[in-house]
Amino acid sequence: MSGEAPGTVYLVGSGPGDPDLLTVRARDLLAEVDVVLHDKLPGPEILDLVPEERREDVGKRAGGERTPQAETNARLVDHARAGRDVVRLKGGDPFVFGRGGEEMEHLASEDIPFEVVPGVTSAVAAPGVAGVPVTHRDHASAVTVVTGHEEPEKDDSALDWTALAALVDAGGTLVVLMGVGRLPDYAAALRDAGLPADLPLAVVERGTWPDHRTVVGTLGTAVETRDEADV
């Protein structure tokens, strides 16, 4: 409606999957806003908190194609300009490999009011439920979080696996998110950078979900351990 004040877009982290780990702010907003844009990452129990008529799936479309980010950005702006308050619901934390930064920039460029609602990131929660502290006074004084979707050998990679190996060697913990598929690549890259084969490694699948699993091995046996467990 012409002259109507725009709605507010809330970039909300849904946490690692367990609905009990939703923040109070996130739960309140899911109950209050006009529409919730989501993808496949928030768990079904979290999506069930929102009536179906207020949900809009911006994940993969029919045929398995992923909704382009530009289309999602446009939907956020369209809803807000129609006066609707919107939750853009993301897995984990919106600013940890969730494209929340891109969406925030687009909203700002279109003069759309927005608020960021942090969520519990799986980078800490998944190791936590597996009994792996990412920092420990006696063992790890730093933690580094990287994406597992990049190929270690690609020319324009933003990841320096030699530098990451040095951080681990200096007493840090390396957390690779969404990294099961590329495990052979980055395990080899870390070995080539000088990390020992007997370095402890844990693969956490669906951390905090009812069916979560943890598989423990070493850097040298990582791929074999993953395959044997069918992770």
Secondary structure, 3 states (H helix, E strand, C coil): CCCCCCCCEEEEECECCCHHHCCHHHHHHHHHCCEEEECCCCCHHHHCCCCHHHEEECCECCCCCECCHHHHHHHHHHHHHCCCCEEEEECECCCCCCCHHHHHHHHHHCCCCEEEECCCCHHHHHHHHCCCCCCECCCECEEEEEECCCCCCCCCCCCCHHHHHHHHHCCEEEEEECCCCCHHHHHHHHHHCCCCCCCEEEEEECCCCCCCEEEEEECCCHHHHHHHHCC
